[in-house]
Amino acid sequence: MKTVSYLLVLLIVVVSIAVVYRAFQFHVEGFDTLMQGYRSSSGYKTQVALVQELQEIRSNGRRDYNDMLQSSDIPVEEQCLVNFYSLGCRFTGYLGPFAKGCFDVDTAVLSALKMGCRTLVLEIDYYDKICSSNPYPRLVVRDKNSANILDPNSETNPCQNAENSNIFDTCTSIARYAFSNSVPNPVDPLIIVLYILRIPSEDVKIKTTYYSNIAQSLQPLLNKAVNILAAGGNYSRQAQESALLANPISTYAGQVLFFCNADTSDFRTQPDIPTNLDLDYIVNLRLCYNMNQLGMTKNMTTNSGGTKFGLLEPVGGYTQIPDTDVSPIQSATKSTWTLCLDMDPSQIVPQKSTDQLMKSIGVHCIPIQMWSKDYDYMFDKDHFGKWSFIPKPQPLRQTIPATSIPASAAPQTNANGGQLRKATASPH
């Protein structure tokens, strides 16, 4: 009788396993069928061919930051991280085109890195209508009216979670390629910008849970994080923002720096959250604003005695700065890492605006849409044709004697000293 019971239990277990396996197999086959159907479309194939053609052209002859330092006349005391422009990519993981494109994270990430992009912007939001029961953070591409403009046929899993996260998938691909021989400059520093558009609630518990979900998605990159590897300081919780920027660029060879536009300081009152889920612990530099608000960016900071060492500003605001206000903004960018985005995400920033912002004002990064040929100018000899980090002109550089300890910036170097006009907030 015991033998019969045992066999009956064993049979039930075997049947259950078979049912679960078949259900899983059906789900995977269904997912593969949907994706393969999309990838067999002519539009997808055309976009992949375009991006791969651009990556080969733009990666040709690219060298790392060591070659850049040897080829330039920038003295040792001016080789601070803050003294270099950086080639950036907006909508990291997105294959394009801007409207009706798709997230194909492995292809898109490898292409952006091969092109030389070492500042990667992760545009993070959530779906609040179709995924109202679980507003989980994910990468998005939205237009100026906050509408989702992805090709709906490419979205097999719009409602995401810890097991299905396009942020995690993108970070996995970044970790796979950024420091490997797949790219021409694997020893260059890598800056990850967490550009958070919205949060589900201002409630501290809901907010920190949302931010913890973002932190969890960054796991593939944390073993390269600067707050673990860098010598000479603790760069977690934005504790040494000025030192982070004043250190030589060589300090961060093969390492990842995390910049974020949202205020993550609520974690400091939540002591039981482990550091790998604590976004505030992970973030090295906070991006604030002086003119227009983009996403969750704040116009003040509780860090560094209130001095801003990171800015996220709109392109249009900087191109409209009166000549009388340019000098104080130039002073600010000497010690404040500055990223500019267009208020209309679909827009290409023209060369004239880029040159005005970077070469005249000192803005560090204006990220490109890596699939767009309209950004070919970023890859000529006067921009990022050979290196992903290039020196700012001498009048826009900060000088840090090699034996000194970086101090907090003087109040007059804060961009508020330029008395810029504050415009209305934008949902982007």
C-alpha positions as CSV (number, residue, x, y, z in Angstrom):
1,M,0.0,0.0,0.0
2,K,2.9,2.4,0.9
3,T,4.5,1.6,-2.5
4,V,1.2,2.4,-4.4
5,S,0.9,5.7,-2.4
6,Y,4.5,6.6,-3.2
7,L,4.0,5.9,-6.9
8,L,0.8,8.0,-6.9
9,V,2.6,11.0,-5.3
10,L,5.5,10.6,-7.7
11,L,3.1,10.5,-10.7
12,I,1.4,13.7,-9.5
13,V,4.7,15.5,-9.1
14,V,5.9,14.4,-12.5
15,V,2.6,15.5,-14.2
16,S,2.8,18.9,-12.3
17,I,6.3,19.5,-13.5
18,A,5.4,18.6,-17.0
19,V,2.4,21.0,-16.9
20,V,4.5,23.9,-15.5
21,Y,7.3,23.2,-18.0
22,R,4.8,23.2,-20.9
23,A,3.2,26.4,-19.7
24,F,6.7,28.1,-19.5
25,Q,7.7,26.7,-22.8
26,F,4.5,28.1,-24.4
27,H,5.2,31.5,-22.8
28,V,8.7,31.6,-24.1
29,E,7.7,30.4,-27.6
30,G,4.9,33.0,-27.6
31,F,7.4,35.7,-26.6
32,D,9.9,34.6,-29.2
33,T,7.2,34.4,-31.9
34,L,6.1,38.0,-31.2
35,M,9.7,39.3,-31.1
36,Q,10.7,37.4,-34.2
37,G,7.7,38.6,-36.0
38,Y,8.6,42.2,-35.2
39,R,12.3,41.7,-36.1
40,S,11.3,40.3,-39.4
41,S,9.6,43.5,-40.4
42,S,11.2,45.7,-43.0
43,G,11.1,48.7,-40.8
44,Y,13.1,47.0,-38.1
45,K,15.7,45.6,-40.5
46,T,16.2,49.0,-42.1
47,Q,16.8,50.6,-38.7
48,V,19.3,48.0,-37.6
49,A,21.2,48.4,-40.9
50,L,21.2,52.2,-40.5
51,V,22.5,52.0,-36.9
52,Q,25.2,49.4,-37.7
53,E,26.4,51.4,-40.6
54,L,26.7,54.5,-38.4
55,Q,28.5,52.6,-35.6
56,E,31.2,51.4,-38.0
57,I,31.8,54.8,-39.5
58,R,31.8,56.6,-36.1
59,S,34.0,54.0,-34.3
60,N,36.7,54.0,-37.0
61,G,39.9,55.4,-35.6
62,R,38.5,56.0,-32.1
63,R,41.1,56.1,-29.3
64,D,40.9,56.1,-25.5
65,Y,41.4,58.9,-23.0
66,N,45.1,58.0,-22.6
67,D,45.7,58.8,-26.2
68,M,43.8,62.0,-25.8
69,L,46.0,63.1,-22.9
70,Q,49.2,62.3,-24.8
71,S,48.0,64.1,-27.9
72,S,46.8,67.3,-26.1
73,D,48.7,70.0,-24.2
74,I,46.5,69.9,-21.1
75,P,48.8,70.1,-18.1
76,V,48.6,67.6,-15.2
77,E,47.0,70.1,-12.8
78,E,44.1,70.6,-15.3
79,Q,43.3,67.0,-16.1
80,C,40.3,67.1,-13.7
81,L,37.2,65.2,-14.8
82,V,35.3,68.5,-14.9
83,N,37.7,69.8,-17.5
84,F,36.5,67.4,-20.3
85,Y,33.5,67.4,-22.6
86,S,31.9,64.0,-22.9
87,L,30.2,62.3,-25.9
88,G,26.7,61.3,-24.7
89,C,23.8,59.2,-25.8
90,R,20.2,60.0,-25.0
91,F,17.5,57.2,-24.9
92,T,20.1,54.5,-24.2
93,G,18.9,51.1,-25.2
94,Y,16.5,52.6,-27.8
95,L,17.2,51.6,-31.4
96,G,15.2,54.4,-32.9
97,P,13.8,56.1,-34.9
98,F,12.4,58.6,-32.5
99,A,8.8,58.0,-33.5
100,K,7.5,54.4,-33.7
101,G,10.9,52.9,-32.8
102,C,11.7,50.1,-30.4
103,F,13.9,49.1,-27.5
104,D,16.4,46.6,-28.7
105,V,18.8,47.1,-25.8
106,D,21.6,44.8,-26.8
107,T,22.0,46.1,-30.3
108,A,21.4,49.7,-29.3
109,V,23.8,49.7,-26.3
110,L,26.6,48.1,-28.3
111,S,26.1,50.6,-31.1
112,A,26.2,53.6,-28.8
113,L,29.3,52.3,-27.1
114,K,31.1,51.5,-30.4
115,M,30.3,55.0,-31.5
116,G,32.2,56.2,-28.5
117,C,29.3,57.4,-26.2
118,R,30.6,57.3,-22.6
119,T,27.8,59.3,-21.0
120,L,24.7,57.2,-21.2
121,V,21.3,58.7,-20.3
122,L,18.7,56.4,-18.9
123,E,15.3,58.1,-19.3
124,I,13.1,56.6,-16.6
125,D,9.4,56.7,-16.1
126,Y,6.5,54.3,-15.5
127,Y,3.2,53.4,-17.3
128,D,0.4,54.8,-15.1
129,K,-2.6,53.7,-17.2
130,I,-2.1,50.2,-18.4
131,C,0.1,49.3,-15.5
132,S,-1.7,51.2,-12.7
133,S,-1.5,48.3,-10.2
134,N,2.3,48.3,-10.4
135,P,3.9,51.5,-11.5
136,Y,7.3,50.0,-11.9
137,P,10.2,52.1,-13.2
138,R,11.3,51.4,-16.8
139,L,13.0,53.1,-19.8
140,V,10.7,55.2,-21.9
141,V,10.7,57.5,-24.9
142,R,8.2,60.3,-24.7
143,D,7.4,63.3,-26.9
144,K,7.1,66.9,-25.7
145,N,3.5,66.1,-24.6
146,S,4.6,63.1,-22.5
147,A,3.0,60.7,-24.9
148,N,4.7,57.3,-25.3
149,I,5.9,57.1,-28.9
150,L,7.2,53.5,-29.1
151,D,6.0,51.2,-31.8
152,P,3.3,49.3,-29.9
153,N,4.1,46.1,-31.8
154,S,7.5,46.1,-30.1
155,E,6.2,46.1,-26.6
156,T,5.6,42.5,-25.6
157,N,5.9,43.3,-21.8
158,P,4.8,46.9,-21.2
159,C,4.2,46.2,-17.5
160,Q,7.6,45.5,-15.9
161,N,8.9,44.1,-12.7
162,A,12.1,42.9,-11.2
163,E,12.2,39.8,-13.5
164,N,11.3,41.8,-16.6
165,S,13.0,45.2,-16.6
166,N,14.4,47.0,-19.6
167,I,16.6,49.1,-17.2
168,F,18.2,45.9,-15.9
169,D,18.5,44.5,-19.5
170,T,20.2,47.7,-20.6
171,C,22.6,47.7,-17.7
172,T,23.4,44.1,-18.4
173,S,24.4,45.0,-22.0
174,I,26.4,48.0,-20.8
175,A,28.3,45.8,-18.4
176,R,28.9,43.2,-21.1
177,Y,30.4,45.7,-23.6
178,A,31.5,48.9,-22.1
179,F,34.8,47.6,-20.7
180,S,35.4,44.9,-23.2
181,N,37.3,44.6,-26.5
182,S,33.9,45.0,-28.3
183,V,34.5,48.7,-28.1
184,P,37.5,50.8,-29.2
185,N,38.0,52.6,-25.8
186,P,37.1,50.2,-23.0
187,V,39.3,51.9,-20.4
188,D,37.5,55.2,-20.6
189,P,35.3,56.3,-17.6
190,L,31.6,55.6,-18.0
191,I,29.0,58.1,-16.7
192,I,25.4,56.8,-16.2
193,V,22.8,59.5,-16.0
194,L,19.6,58.5,-14.3
195,Y,17.1,61.0,-15.7
196,I,13.9,60.3,-13.8
197,L,10.9,61.9,-15.3
198,R,8.3,61.2,-12.6
199,I,7.6,59.2,-9.5
200,P,4.3,57.5,-8.5
201,S,4.0,59.4,-5.2
202,E,5.8,61.8,-2.8
203,D,5.0,59.4,0.1
204,V,8.4,58.5,1.5
205,K,7.8,54.7,1.5
206,I,6.4,54.6,-2.0
207,K,9.1,56.9,-3.3
208,T,12.0,54.9,-1.8
209,T,10.5,51.6,-3.0
210,Y,10.4,53.0,-6.5
211,Y,13.9,54.3,-6.3
212,S,15.0,50.9,-4.8
213,N,13.5,49.2,-7.9
214,I,15.8,51.4,-10.0
215,A,18.8,50.6,-7.8
216,Q,18.0,46.9,-8.2
217,S,18.1,47.3,-12.0
218,L,21.6,48.8,-11.8
219,Q,23.1,45.7,-10.2
220,P,25.1,44.5,-13.3
221,L,27.1,47.8,-13.1
222,L,27.7,48.0,-9.4
223,N,30.9,46.0,-9.3
224,K,32.5,48.8,-11.4
225,A,30.9,51.6,-9.4
226,V,33.3,54.4,-8.3
227,N,32.2,54.4,-4.7
228,I,33.6,50.8,-4.5
229,L,36.8,51.2,-6.5
230,A,38.0,54.7,-6.4
231,A,40.9,55.5,-4.0
232,G,41.1,58.6,-1.9
233,G,37.6,59.1,-0.8
234,N,34.0,58.0,-0.3
235,Y,31.9,59.0,-3.3
236,S,28.6,57.4,-2.1
237,R,25.6,59.6,-1.2
238,Q,27.1,62.5,-3.2
239,A,29.4,63.0,-0.2
240,Q,32.3,64.4,-2.1
241,E,30.9,65.9,-5.3
242,S,33.6,68.6,-5.6
243,A,36.4,66.0,-5.1
244,L,34.7,63.7,-7.6
245,L,34.9,66.4,-10.3
246,A,38.4,67.7,-9.3
247,N,40.1,64.3,-9.4
248,P,42.1,63.5,-12.5
249,I,40.1,61.8,-15.2
250,S,42.5,58.8,-14.9
251,T,41.1,58.1,-11.5
252,Y,38.0,56.7,-13.1
253,A,39.6,54.5,-15.8
254,G,37.4,51.5,-16.3
255,Q,34.9,52.7,-13.7
256,V,31.2,53.8,-13.6
257,L,30.0,57.0,-12.1
258,F,26.3,57.5,-11.4
259,F,24.7,60.9,-11.8
260,C,21.0,61.4,-11.0
261,N,18.5,64.3,-11.3
262,A,16.2,63.3,-8.5
263,D,16.6,64.0,-4.8
264,T,17.3,60.5,-3.3
265,S,18.1,61.8,0.3
266,D,15.1,60.1,1.8
267,F,17.1,56.9,2.0
268,R,19.2,58.6,4.7
269,T,16.3,58.2,7.1
270,Q,15.7,54.6,6.1
271,P,18.7,52.7,7.8
272,D,17.4,49.2,7.2
273,I,17.7,49.3,3.4
274,P,20.8,47.5,2.1
275,T,23.2,49.6,0.1
276,N,22.7,47.7,-3.2
277,L,19.0,48.8,-3.0
278,D,19.8,52.3,-1.7
279,L,19.8,54.6,-4.7
280,D,21.1,57.5,-2.7
281,Y,24.1,55.4,-1.7
282,I,24.8,54.5,-5.4
283,V,24.5,58.0,-6.8
284,N,27.7,60.0,-6.8
285,L,26.5,63.4,-8.2
286,R,23.1,65.1,-8.0
287,L,21.9,67.1,-11.0
288,C,19.9,70.3,-10.1
289,Y,18.6,73.2,-12.2
290,N,18.6,77.0,-12.2
291,M,16.3,77.8,-15.1
292,N,13.8,75.2,-16.3
293,Q,12.8,72.0,-14.5
294,L,13.3,68.8,-16.5
295,G,11.6,65.7,-14.9
296,M,12.3,65.3,-11.2
297,T,15.2,67.7,-11.1
298,K,15.2,70.1,-8.1
299,N,16.5,73.7,-8.0
300,M,18.2,73.2,-4.7
301,T,20.3,70.6,-3.0
302,T,20.9,69.5,0.5
303,N,24.4,68.3,-0.4
304,S,27.7,70.2,-0.2
305,G,26.3,73.1,1.9
306,G,23.8,73.9,-0.8
307,T,26.4,74.3,-3.6
308,K,25.4,72.7,-6.9
309,F,28.1,70.6,-8.5
310,G,25.8,69.1,-11.1
311,L,23.2,70.7,-13.4
312,L,20.6,69.5,-15.8
313,E,19.3,72.3,-18.0
314,P,17.4,72.9,-21.2
315,V,19.4,73.7,-24.4
316,G,17.1,76.6,-25.2
317,G,17.7,78.4,-21.9
318,Y,21.4,78.4,-22.4
319,T,21.3,79.6,-26.0
320,Q,19.2,82.6,-24.8
321,I,21.6,83.8,-22.1
322,P,22.4,87.5,-22.6
323,D,26.0,88.3,-23.3
324,T,26.2,90.1,-19.9
325,D,25.4,86.9,-18.1
326,V,27.8,84.5,-20.0
327,S,30.8,85.2,-17.8
328,P,29.3,83.9,-14.5
329,I,27.9,80.9,-16.3
330,Q,31.4,80.1,-17.7
331,S,32.7,80.4,-14.1
332,A,30.1,78.0,-12.9
333,T,30.8,75.3,-15.4
334,K,34.4,75.2,-14.3
335,S,33.3,73.4,-11.1
336,T,29.8,72.2,-12.1
337,W,29.2,69.3,-14.4
338,T,26.5,70.4,-16.8
339,L,24.2,68.3,-19.0
340,C,21.8,70.0,-21.5
341,L,18.7,68.4,-23.1
342,D,16.2,69.9,-25.5
343,M,12.8,70.5,-24.0
344,D,11.4,68.7,-27.1
345,P,12.9,65.3,-27.0
346,S,12.4,64.8,-30.7
347,Q,14.5,67.7,-31.6
348,I,18.1,67.5,-33.0
349,V,20.4,70.0,-31.3
350,P,22.0,71.8,-34.2
351,Q,25.8,72.3,-34.4
352,K,25.5,76.0,-33.9
353,S,23.8,75.6,-30.6
354,T,26.1,72.8,-29.5
355,D,29.2,74.9,-30.2
356,Q,27.7,77.8,-28.4
357,L,26.9,75.8,-25.3
358,M,30.1,73.7,-25.2
359,K,32.8,75.9,-26.6
360,S,31.6,79.3,-25.3
361,I,29.8,78.4,-22.1
362,G,31.4,75.1,-21.0
363,V,28.5,72.7,-21.0
364,H,30.0,69.2,-20.6
365,C,27.5,67.0,-22.5
366,I,24.7,67.4,-25.0
367,P,23.6,63.8,-25.7
368,I,22.8,62.6,-29.2
369,Q,20.2,60.4,-30.7
370,M,22.7,57.8,-31.8
371,W,20.6,56.7,-34.8
372,S,20.4,60.1,-36.3
373,K,22.7,61.2,-39.2
374,D,21.9,64.8,-38.2
375,Y,24.4,64.3,-35.4
376,D,27.3,63.4,-37.8
377,Y,28.8,66.7,-36.9
378,M,29.5,65.4,-33.4
379,F,32.0,62.9,-35.0
380,D,34.1,65.3,-37.0
381,K,37.7,66.3,-36.0
382,D,36.5,69.4,-34.1
383,H,34.2,67.4,-31.8
384,F,34.4,63.7,-30.8
385,G,35.7,62.2,-34.0
386,K,38.7,60.6,-32.3
387,W,38.1,60.7,-28.5
388,S,35.0,60.3,-26.3
389,F,36.4,62.8,-23.8
390,I,38.0,66.0,-25.1
391,P,39.6,68.9,-23.2
392,K,37.7,72.1,-22.6
393,P,39.5,75.3,-23.9
394,Q,41.9,76.6,-21.3
395,P,39.8,79.7,-20.2
396,L,37.0,77.3,-19.2
397,R,39.1,74.9,-17.2
398,Q,39.5,74.5,-13.5
399,T,43.1,74.3,-12.1
400,I,43.7,71.9,-9.2
401,P,47.3,71.7,-7.9
402,A,48.2,68.0,-7.6
403,T,49.0,68.3,-3.9
404,S,45.9,70.1,-2.8
405,I,42.6,68.7,-1.5
406,P,39.6,69.9,-3.5
407,A,37.4,72.3,-1.4
408,S,33.8,73.3,-1.9
409,A,33.2,75.8,-4.7
410,A,32.9,79.5,-3.8
411,P,29.3,80.7,-3.8
412,Q,29.9,83.0,-6.8
413,T,30.7,79.9,-8.9
414,N,27.2,78.7,-8.4
415,A,25.2,79.3,-11.6
416,N,22.7,81.3,-9.6
417,G,25.3,84.0,-9.6
418,G,24.4,84.6,-13.2
419,Q,20.9,85.7,-12.1
420,L,19.3,83.6,-14.8
421,R,15.6,83.9,-15.4
422,K,13.6,81.0,-14.1
423,A,11.0,79.7,-16.6
424,T,8.0,77.5,-16.1
425,A,8.4,73.8,-15.2
426,S,8.2,71.1,-17.9
427,P,6.9,67.6,-17.5
428,H,10.0,66.4,-19.3
